[in-house]
Amino acid sequence: MACLPAAPPALALRRCLGLGLFVLLCLSLGYALEKKVVKSKVGEKVGLPCCHEIPSSESLQNYRVYWQKNTTEVVLAYAEGKMISKHERYGNRTEMDARNLTLWISPVEILDNGPYQCVVQYLRFSQNSVVVCDEPVTLFVTADFSKPNITAEVLANSCESTEMVVRCSSYGGFPKPTLSGALDNESMVWNASWVSESSLSPYNVTGKRWLNVTKDISITCSVEYNGFAESTSLLLTKTKECVVPTVPPSYNVITASSIIIITFLLAMTLAARYLPRHVCSHCCKPQDSVEEGVKECMKPPVSSKVTSETSSV
């Protein structure tokens, strides 16, 4: 069938290759664009799927299967039903399913992280082979970080505020994490630093923040990695509470208080001195003269006994 130059590219491709070949090409492109990703934690068992499954009418003896990492490191290889190669680092940690060609790894290590590739060849004849599939799959390995530890060191203290440096640390995880935080549910940024021997080694992360605390406040530290997170919180307390001193009274207040006290004491003294004479003046009769009244008042009181005797006489 001749290709028509005036036809659209997609229609020309159908006419030139046929509908069946066109559909096969589209499926191949779809597989190429699709990225297979598998996630696992350190110590677990994980299976990496292959792009081909051997039909029940055939056996592994009709195929060559290569599982490789980073396109250069052969994990294991099978030919005509027998294992012909296996990487020493994987040792007894790997095996392959003889039907769906899945690569099983157990226990998973951090070094297993990365891209893998399953290459399947069909053996038509003893000398010739046809590549059935060649597809990548990526393994993301995760190692849990420790629960973050928050410490606070007081640098300076005053009645108004407490200056401190707060540190948050977590260790032993993978991959490289991000550190986030919050002050009373308001987001904050840590000054973070990471330590790791290599890109495929556990990470230790430390965050630092200087704060001027004017009241009790809660701080949160979160370590996030590969879709997982560990968090912890700590209440930061303003350590110094100052008592406002009592203001002494002024000089005028002291002077006025002294005058009042002295006046009161003087009044009491005068009252104690003149009160008896004032009472005695009531004992004198009004019609008496002043002189007689004074004499009468100066007389000592006569007892009731003497009065009785006089009456009898």
C-alpha positions as CSV (number, residue, x, y, z in Angstrom):
1,M,0.0,0.0,0.0
2,A,1.4,3.4,-1.0
3,C,1.7,6.2,1.5
4,L,-0.3,9.3,0.6
5,P,1.8,12.4,1.3
6,A,-1.2,14.6,1.7
7,A,-2.7,12.5,4.5
8,P,-2.1,13.5,8.2
9,P,1.0,11.9,9.8
10,A,-1.1,9.6,12.0
11,L,-3.2,8.4,9.1
12,A,-0.1,7.9,6.9
13,L,1.4,5.8,9.6
14,R,-1.7,3.6,9.8
15,R,-1.7,3.1,6.1
16,C,2.0,2.4,5.9
17,L,2.4,0.0,8.9
18,G,-1.1,-1.3,9.3
19,L,-3.5,-0.8,12.2
20,G,-2.0,-3.7,14.2
21,L,1.6,-2.3,14.1
22,F,0.4,1.1,14.9
23,V,-1.4,-0.1,18.1
24,L,1.8,-2.0,19.1
25,L,3.9,1.1,18.6
26,C,1.5,3.2,20.8
27,L,1.6,0.5,23.5
28,S,5.4,0.5,23.4
29,L,5.5,4.3,23.7
30,G,3.1,4.1,26.7
31,Y,5.3,1.6,28.5
32,A,8.4,3.7,27.8
33,L,6.8,6.8,29.3
34,E,5.5,4.9,32.3
35,K,8.0,4.9,35.2
36,K,7.6,1.9,37.6
37,V,8.5,2.8,41.1
38,V,8.7,0.5,44.1
39,K,9.2,1.6,47.7
40,S,10.6,-0.4,50.6
41,K,12.1,0.1,54.0
42,V,15.4,-1.2,55.2
43,G,15.0,-4.8,56.5
44,E,11.9,-5.6,54.5
45,K,11.4,-8.0,51.6
46,V,10.6,-6.3,48.2
47,G,9.8,-7.6,44.7
48,L,10.8,-5.8,41.6
49,P,8.4,-6.6,38.7
50,C,9.7,-7.6,35.3
51,C,8.2,-6.5,32.0
52,H,7.5,-10.1,30.8
53,E,5.8,-13.2,32.0
54,I,6.6,-16.6,30.6
55,P,3.5,-18.3,29.2
56,S,2.4,-21.6,30.8
57,S,3.2,-23.4,27.5
58,E,6.8,-22.4,27.8
59,S,9.6,-22.6,30.4
60,L,12.5,-20.6,31.6
61,Q,14.8,-22.7,29.4
62,N,13.6,-20.8,26.3
63,Y,14.8,-17.5,27.7
64,R,17.7,-15.4,28.9
65,V,16.9,-13.0,31.7
66,Y,19.2,-10.3,33.0
67,W,18.5,-8.2,36.1
68,Q,20.9,-5.3,36.3
69,K,21.3,-2.1,38.3
70,N,22.3,1.2,36.9
71,T,22.6,-0.6,33.5
72,T,26.2,-1.7,34.4
73,E,25.9,-3.9,37.5
74,V,24.5,-7.4,36.9
75,V,22.5,-8.5,39.9
76,L,21.8,-11.9,38.5
77,A,21.4,-13.6,35.1
78,Y,19.7,-16.8,33.8
79,A,20.2,-18.6,30.6
80,E,18.3,-21.7,29.5
81,G,16.9,-22.2,32.9
82,K,20.2,-21.9,34.8
83,M,21.7,-19.1,36.9
84,I,24.9,-18.0,35.1
85,S,25.8,-14.9,37.2
86,K,25.1,-13.3,40.6
87,H,26.6,-10.2,42.1
88,E,28.5,-10.9,45.4
89,R,27.0,-7.9,47.2
90,Y,23.5,-9.4,46.9
91,G,24.7,-12.8,48.1
92,N,21.8,-14.9,49.5
93,R,19.5,-11.8,49.5
94,T,18.1,-12.3,46.0
95,E,16.0,-14.8,44.0
96,M,13.9,-14.7,40.8
97,D,10.5,-16.0,40.1
98,A,10.7,-18.6,37.3
99,R,7.3,-17.6,35.8
100,N,6.8,-13.8,36.1
101,L,10.6,-13.1,36.5
102,T,10.1,-10.9,39.6
103,L,13.3,-10.1,41.4
104,W,13.0,-10.5,45.2
105,I,15.4,-8.8,47.6
106,S,15.4,-9.6,51.3
107,P,16.5,-8.0,53.5
108,V,16.6,-4.6,51.8
109,E,19.7,-2.4,52.4
110,I,20.2,1.3,51.7
111,L,22.7,0.3,49.0
112,D,19.9,-1.4,47.1
113,N,18.3,2.0,46.4
114,G,18.4,3.0,42.7
115,P,17.2,2.1,39.2
116,Y,17.0,-1.5,38.0
117,Q,16.4,-3.0,34.6
118,C,14.9,-6.3,33.5
119,V,16.1,-7.5,30.1
120,V,14.4,-10.6,28.6
121,Q,15.6,-12.4,25.5
122,Y,13.7,-15.2,23.7
123,L,15.9,-18.0,22.4
124,R,14.5,-19.0,19.0
125,F,17.5,-20.9,17.9
126,S,20.7,-21.8,19.7
127,Q,22.6,-18.9,18.1
128,N,19.9,-16.2,17.7
129,S,17.8,-14.4,20.3
130,V,15.1,-11.8,20.3
131,V,14.7,-9.1,23.0
132,V,11.2,-9.5,24.3
133,C,11.3,-6.5,26.7
134,D,13.8,-4.1,28.3
135,E,12.2,-1.9,31.0
136,P,13.5,0.0,34.0
137,V,12.1,0.0,37.5
138,T,13.2,2.2,40.4
139,L,13.6,1.1,44.0
140,F,13.3,3.8,46.6
141,V,14.7,2.6,49.9
142,T,13.7,4.2,53.2
143,A,15.3,4.0,56.6
144,D,13.4,5.4,59.6
145,F,14.9,8.4,61.4
146,S,14.9,8.5,65.2
147,K,12.3,10.6,67.0
148,P,13.6,14.2,67.0
149,N,15.2,15.4,70.2
150,I,14.7,19.1,71.1
151,T,17.0,20.8,73.6
152,A,17.0,24.5,74.7
153,E,20.1,26.4,76.1
154,V,19.5,29.7,77.9
155,L,22.0,32.3,76.8
156,A,20.7,35.4,78.6
157,N,17.9,36.2,81.0
158,S,16.0,39.3,82.0
159,C,12.7,40.4,83.4
160,E,11.3,41.0,79.9
161,S,12.6,38.0,78.0
162,T,14.7,34.9,77.9
163,E,17.3,34.5,75.1
164,M,18.0,30.9,74.1
165,V,19.3,28.6,71.4
166,V,17.1,25.6,70.5
167,R,18.4,22.5,68.8
168,C,16.6,19.7,67.1
169,S,18.4,16.5,66.0
170,S,17.5,13.2,64.5
171,Y,19.8,10.4,63.1
172,G,20.1,7.1,61.3
173,G,17.6,7.7,58.5
174,F,17.5,7.6,54.7
175,P,17.2,9.4,52.2
176,K,18.2,13.0,53.0
177,P,15.4,14.5,55.0
178,T,13.8,17.9,55.2
179,L,13.5,19.7,58.6
180,S,10.4,21.8,59.4
181,G,9.1,23.4,62.6
182,A,6.4,25.5,64.2
183,L,6.0,28.0,67.0
184,D,2.5,27.7,68.6
185,N,1.3,26.2,65.3
186,E,2.9,29.0,63.2
187,S,5.5,27.6,60.7
188,M,9.1,28.4,61.3
189,V,12.4,27.5,59.5
190,W,15.3,25.7,61.1
191,N,18.9,26.4,60.2
192,A,19.6,22.8,59.2
193,S,22.8,20.8,58.5
194,W,23.2,17.2,57.4
195,V,26.0,14.6,57.9
196,S,26.4,11.5,55.8
197,E,29.4,9.4,54.7
198,S,28.0,9.2,51.1
199,S,24.8,9.6,49.1
200,L,23.9,6.0,50.0
201,S,24.6,6.1,53.7
202,P,22.4,7.0,56.7
203,Y,21.9,10.7,57.4
204,N,22.1,12.7,60.7
205,V,20.3,16.0,60.7
206,T,20.5,18.9,63.1
207,G,18.5,22.1,63.2
208,K,19.3,25.2,65.2
209,R,17.2,28.3,66.0
210,W,17.9,31.4,68.2
211,L,14.8,32.6,70.0
212,N,13.8,35.5,72.3
213,V,11.1,34.1,74.5
214,T,8.8,36.6,76.2
215,K,6.2,34.1,77.2
216,D,5.7,30.3,77.4
217,I,5.6,28.9,73.9
218,S,5.5,25.4,72.3
219,I,8.0,24.5,69.6
220,T,7.6,21.6,67.2
221,C,10.3,19.8,65.1
222,S,9.4,17.5,62.2
223,V,11.7,15.3,60.1
224,E,10.2,14.4,56.7
225,Y,11.7,11.8,54.3
226,N,10.3,9.9,51.3
227,G,6.7,10.4,52.4
228,F,7.3,9.6,56.1
229,A,7.6,11.9,59.0
230,E,8.7,12.0,62.7
231,S,7.7,14.9,65.0
232,T,8.1,16.0,68.6
233,S,7.3,19.1,70.6
234,L,8.7,21.0,73.6
235,L,7.3,23.7,75.8
236,L,9.8,26.6,76.1
237,T,9.4,28.5,79.4
238,K,10.3,32.1,80.2
239,T,12.6,31.3,83.1
240,K,12.8,34.6,85.1
241,E,9.8,36.2,86.7
242,C,10.6,39.5,88.3
243,V,8.6,41.0,91.2
244,V,8.0,44.7,90.9
245,P,9.5,46.5,94.0
246,T,7.3,48.5,96.4
247,V,7.7,52.2,95.9
248,P,8.6,53.9,99.2
249,P,6.3,56.8,100.3
250,S,7.4,60.3,99.4
251,Y,8.9,62.9,101.9
252,N,5.7,64.9,101.9
253,V,3.6,61.8,102.9
254,I,6.1,61.0,105.8
255,T,6.0,64.6,107.0
256,A,2.2,64.8,107.0
257,S,1.9,61.5,108.8
258,S,4.3,62.6,111.5
259,I,2.4,65.8,112.1
260,I,-0.9,63.9,112.4
261,I,0.7,61.4,114.9
262,I,2.3,64.2,117.0
263,T,-1.0,66.2,117.1
264,F,-2.9,63.1,118.1
265,L,-0.5,62.3,120.9
266,L,-0.6,66.0,122.1
267,A,-4.4,66.0,122.2
268,M,-4.4,62.8,124.2
269,T,-1.9,64.3,126.7
270,L,-4.0,67.4,127.2
271,A,-7.2,65.5,127.6
272,A,-5.6,63.2,130.2
273,R,-4.4,66.3,132.2
274,Y,-7.5,68.5,132.2
275,L,-10.3,66.0,132.2
276,P,-10.4,65.4,136.1
277,R,-10.8,69.2,136.9
278,H,-13.6,69.4,134.4
279,V,-15.5,66.6,136.1
280,C,-15.0,68.1,139.6
281,S,-16.5,71.4,138.5
282,H,-19.9,69.6,138.2
283,C,-19.7,68.6,141.9
284,C,-20.0,72.2,143.0
285,K,-23.4,73.9,143.4
286,P,-24.2,76.7,141.0
287,Q,-25.4,79.2,143.6
288,D,-22.1,78.9,145.6
289,S,-19.5,81.5,145.1
290,V,-16.5,80.8,143.2
291,E,-14.4,80.8,146.3
292,E,-16.7,78.6,148.2
293,G,-17.1,76.3,145.2
294,V,-13.4,75.9,145.1
295,K,-13.2,75.1,148.8
296,E,-16.0,72.7,148.6
297,C,-14.5,71.0,145.7
298,M,-11.2,70.8,147.3
299,K,-12.7,69.0,150.4
300,P,-12.0,65.3,150.5
301,P,-15.0,63.1,150.1
302,V,-16.8,62.2,153.3
303,S,-17.4,58.5,153.9
304,S,-20.9,57.2,154.5
305,K,-20.0,56.1,158.0
306,V,-19.2,59.5,159.2
307,T,-22.4,60.9,157.8
308,S,-24.4,58.3,159.7
309,E,-22.8,59.2,163.0
310,T,-23.5,62.9,162.6
311,S,-27.1,62.2,161.9
312,S,-27.5,60.3,165.1
313,V,-26.1,63.0,167.2
